[in-house]
Amino acid sequence: MTKRKMFLRMITASLVRRRSRMLVALLAIAVGATILSGLVTIYYDVPRQMGAQFRNYGANMIFLAASNEARFDLDTVRRGVACIDAEELVGVAPYRYETVRIHEQPILAAGTDLDGAKATSPYWHIDGEWPSARYEVLVGQETAEFLGLKTGDVFNATWSSGEEEEDVLNLGVDMKVAGILETGGSEEEYLYMSLSDMEELAGETEKLDVVELSVSASADELKAYEQDIEANVPDIAPRLVKRVTESESTVLTKLQSLVFLVTAVVLVLTMICVATTMTAVVTERRKEIGLRKSLGASDGSIIWEFMGEGLLLGGVGGILGSILGFAFAQFVSVHVFSSSITYQPALLPVTILVSVLVTGLACLLPVRSATEVDPALVLKGE
Amino acid sequence: MFFRMIRGAFTRQWKKMLMIALTIALGASLATAMLGVMMDVGDKVNQELKTYGANITVVPKASSVIGNLYEVEGGESGETAYLREDELGKIKTIFWAFNIVDFSPFIDTEVTLPDGAGVKLVGTWFNHHLALPTGEELDTGVKNLRTWWSIEDGRWIDEGLDVYEPNCVMVGSVLAEREGLRVGDWLHVSAPYGENDLIVCGIFDSGDDADEQLYAPMDVVQALSDTDGYLTSIEVSALTTPDNELAERAAKDPSSLSIADYELWYCTAYVSSICYQLQEVITDSVASPVRQVADSEGAILEKTELLMVLITILSLIGSALGITNLVTASVMERSNELGLLKAIGAKDGAISALVLTEVILTGIVGAAIGYFAGLGFAQIIGHTVFGSSIAMKPLVLPVVAVLVLVVTLAGSVPAIRMLLKLRPAEVLHGR
């Protein structure tokens, strides 16, 4: 029998025959590796997932016309939006503001892409439904109270072009209140309708007033987009909504460092736990070491064997832990953020390497102390 | 004899016992730290989310925004409703006064600059020192409510200092550029009810409408608009509990609730109940949540708490398995000793009692050390991340104690049972 065969046989035999103890050790390593890979995966994914949550605060970038002469229509906006990574774009809502007359009162009306508004302003509370058909509108709560409108009411809206003759002929459009908008902010004084309805009411014009964008990106990335758009689409003046971007980076940094510290503390403590368990499992075998030594095994070969065992356990535990850890991270992601987690492929070798290192180190210390002692003493049980 | 054996185990095998105690201490400290942080993370993140500014606005009942539209129609003669400045202190007397972090009154008026341009002048508190009837003292104002403003030049108006130079004004960056204003310049403003010379003491960049406005201390603006003692709005920043179904029902109509529900709602820090309580103390006011801030806060708080709960559960499982493992390993290691005890006639019960007492004694020592170490870890996390200490909930101690007890028993009982099943001769032989 060759030396290598004997080595392998001794390792496998000790793993198989001492099944229960090896199971204990393997479990410890697997738990450690699970925590390592699970928490690190979550740590890397938190900014992305949490960033998506922060989009609840609404638009973090707006487009304005660069100057009064600039072309600022849907096409220009599309060119501006093209500069932003489509994956990061949460919503785009163009707005055109006009004053319309309802019950002879001047009311501010906004024409927008209602689906875009829904995406950029998830915090809008609608009492009723989002408009789905033509001539259906959202009415801000203040305006609704002022005009005495309720969900389902139909009212007549006219638009004044400024010329009296035309105004007499202008019969306006009958519109239906699909829902009452409650935000607690200035949106409550407006009337929201789709851009096409607005065009029919107030006439076609190419010019938008403002475009709200909600982009899931860090403050630095947003600044880069801002410069990019300014350079590529000269008609657009992009502006960051500082209130949202500044606050987001403050809070997000805190959250990330929280997860980082928690991960660090948990990892250090878990790794020590794994190490002590391994040490206990190996210390138990001092007698075996003594016996081998008295049979003539060299210190080197004994250390090698034990290390081989440890490394095997570490490798298997590491692989097991990687799988379990990913499953845990996925579970957390689905339950907390209702989205899938992105897997970090680099984590697999790192997890295995760390578990092998920890187990190796944990084995090395007790084995070395056992080999240093006189075999007779060890065998006697001291 | 029993105690002697226990004492013997601790004095002669102190190294092994130390290792068990150490592992239990590690597990217990992990559990303590994670539970402590988890239970307090909601409050801490809530504090952080205050950087988004006020989540409640209070406006006079009759006015509201439509009033401004009216003014366009009816000119300056239009009746405008105001809130009363002397009622501001009452905000800190409501049931949830402790949850009100900051608030600031606002009064605004249109002023004309020398070149004829009309500008909005906002009067507010910057860092107003408030001595409350309750004896509490508090510094509050827009400096806390507008954390995203960056001062491009000059400084914030300091109300503590500016009693000697009360005519300070802060200018929005867009306006400053347009008018060519710099820090230290004098700016003459005229309003329908008076005029004044103000000195520019800071230029700020806010990234919103405020960039085209002027901000000055309350009394300056009140003098200009002849509204001494009156306000147009109040912004309140409060720590709130995320809304649930009850809160939504209550927000629509508090009187529709049953008495028990009403009390539960009134005594929970929902944004709607705080709004309701504010309306009770401020005459003729409407307090409404700023959905953009209030809703998003709720969502983020919920997610963060859930995330921390799951991470805590993982680390609890981890530390539990770690302790169980080590205890099992260390009990099995003593198969020879237990076999010998059995061979010389010890009863199963006596052996179990002996081993369990040892393990539990070690567990108690380890858990005690771990608990205090865990408190330390939690404070390290609190101070590094949030810059404030974590308030440990009293629930943490019993949870950790029960956890350690259950886990050590779970680790030792199956191992002892397994060893007792073996025949002493076999065990002693080394099988």
Chai-1 contact restraints between the chains, C-beta under 6 A:
chainA,res_idxA,chainB,res_idxB,connection_type,confidence,min_distance_angstrom,max_distance_angstrom,comment,restraint_id
A,V24,B,N325,contact,1.0,0.0,6.0,A-B,restraint_1
A,V24,B,T328,contact,1.0,0.0,6.0,A-B,restraint_2
A,V24,B,A329,contact,1.0,0.0,6.0,A-B,restraint_3
A,L27,B,N325,contact,1.0,0.0,6.0,A-B,restraint_4
A,A28,B,N325,contact,1.0,0.0,6.0,A-B,restraint_5
A,V31,B,G318,contact,1.0,0.0,6.0,A-B,restraint_6
A,V31,B,L321,contact,1.0,0.0,6.0,A-B,restraint_7
A,I35,B,G318,contact,1.0,0.0,6.0,A-B,restraint_8
A,Q53,B,A299,contact,1.0,0.0,6.0,A-B,restraint_9
A,Q53,B,I300,contact,1.0,0.0,6.0,A-B,restraint_10
A,Q53,B,K303,contact,1.0,0.0,6.0,A-B,restraint_11
A,N56,B,S296,contact,1.0,0.0,6.0,A-B,restraint_12
A,N56,B,A299,contact,1.0,0.0,6.0,A-B,restraint_13
A,Y57,B,S296,contact,1.0,0.0,6.0,A-B,restraint_14
A,G58,B,Q292,contact,1.0,0.0,6.0,A-B,restraint_15
A,Y123,B,R291,contact,1.0,0.0,6.0,A-B,restraint_16
A,Y123,B,Q292,contact,1.0,0.0,6.0,A-B,restraint_17
A,Y123,B,D295,contact,1.0,0.0,6.0,A-B,restraint_18
A,H125,B,R291,contact,1.0,0.0,6.0,A-B,restraint_19
A,E142,B,S64,contact,1.0,0.0,6.0,A-B,restraint_20
A,E142,B,V65,contact,1.0,0.0,6.0,A-B,restraint_21
A,E142,B,I66,contact,1.0,0.0,6.0,A-B,restraint_22
A,F146,B,I66,contact,1.0,0.0,6.0,A-B,restraint_23
A,T183,B,R291,contact,1.0,0.0,6.0,A-B,restraint_24
A,G184,B,S288,contact,1.0,0.0,6.0,A-B,restraint_25
A,G184,B,P289,contact,1.0,0.0,6.0,A-B,restraint_26
A,G184,B,V290,contact,1.0,0.0,6.0,A-B,restraint_27
A,G184,B,R291,contact,1.0,0.0,6.0,A-B,restraint_28
A,G185,B,V290,contact,1.0,0.0,6.0,A-B,restraint_29
A,E189,B,V65,contact,1.0,0.0,6.0,A-B,restraint_30
A,V241,B,G207,contact,1.0,0.0,6.0,A-B,restraint_31
A,K242,B,W148,contact,1.0,0.0,6.0,A-B,restraint_32
A,K242,B,G207,contact,1.0,0.0,6.0,A-B,restraint_33
A,R243,B,W148,contact,1.0,0.0,6.0,A-B,restraint_34
A,E246,B,W148,contact,1.0,0.0,6.0,A-B,restraint_35
A,S247,B,T51,contact,1.0,0.0,6.0,A-B,restraint_36
A,S247,B,Y52,contact,1.0,0.0,6.0,A-B,restraint_37
A,S247,B,W148,contact,1.0,0.0,6.0,A-B,restraint_38
A,T250,B,T51,contact,1.0,0.0,6.0,A-B,restraint_39
A,V251,B,E48,contact,1.0,0.0,6.0,A-B,restraint_40
A,K254,B,E48,contact,1.0,0.0,6.0,A-B,restraint_41
A,K254,B,V385,contact,1.0,0.0,6.0,A-B,restraint_42
A,S257,B,V385,contact,1.0,0.0,6.0,A-B,restraint_43
A,L258,B,V385,contact,1.0,0.0,6.0,A-B,restraint_44
A,L261,B,I381,contact,1.0,0.0,6.0,A-B,restraint_45
A,L261,B,T384,contact,1.0,0.0,6.0,A-B,restraint_46
A,V265,B,F377,contact,1.0,0.0,6.0,A-B,restraint_47
A,V266,B,S315,contact,1.0,0.0,6.0,A-B,restraint_48
A,L269,B,L26,contact,1.0,0.0,6.0,A-B,restraint_49
A,L269,B,L30,contact,1.0,0.0,6.0,A-B,restraint_50
A,T270,B,G318,contact,1.0,0.0,6.0,A-B,restraint_51
A,I272,B,L26,contact,1.0,0.0,6.0,A-B,restraint_52
A,C273,B,T23,contact,1.0,0.0,6.0,A-B,restraint_53
A,C273,B,L26,contact,1.0,0.0,6.0,A-B,restraint_54
A,C273,B,G322,contact,1.0,0.0,6.0,A-B,restraint_55
A,T276,B,M19,contact,1.0,0.0,6.0,A-B,restraint_56
A,T276,B,T23,contact,1.0,0.0,6.0,A-B,restraint_57
A,T276,B,L326,contact,1.0,0.0,6.0,A-B,restraint_58
A,T277,B,N325,contact,1.0,0.0,6.0,A-B,restraint_59
A,T277,B,L326,contact,1.0,0.0,6.0,A-B,restraint_60
A,T277,B,A329,contact,1.0,0.0,6.0,A-B,restraint_61
A,A280,B,L326,contact,1.0,0.0,6.0,A-B,restraint_62
A,A280,B,A329,contact,1.0,0.0,6.0,A-B,restraint_63
A,A280,B,S330,contact,1.0,0.0,6.0,A-B,restraint_64
A,V281,B,A329,contact,1.0,0.0,6.0,A-B,restraint_65
A,E284,B,E333,contact,1.0,0.0,6.0,A-B,restraint_66
A,V332,B,L310,contact,1.0,0.0,6.0,A-B,restraint_67
A,V336,B,K303,contact,1.0,0.0,6.0,A-B,restraint_68
A,V336,B,L306,contact,1.0,0.0,6.0,A-B,restraint_69
A,V336,B,L307,contact,1.0,0.0,6.0,A-B,restraint_70
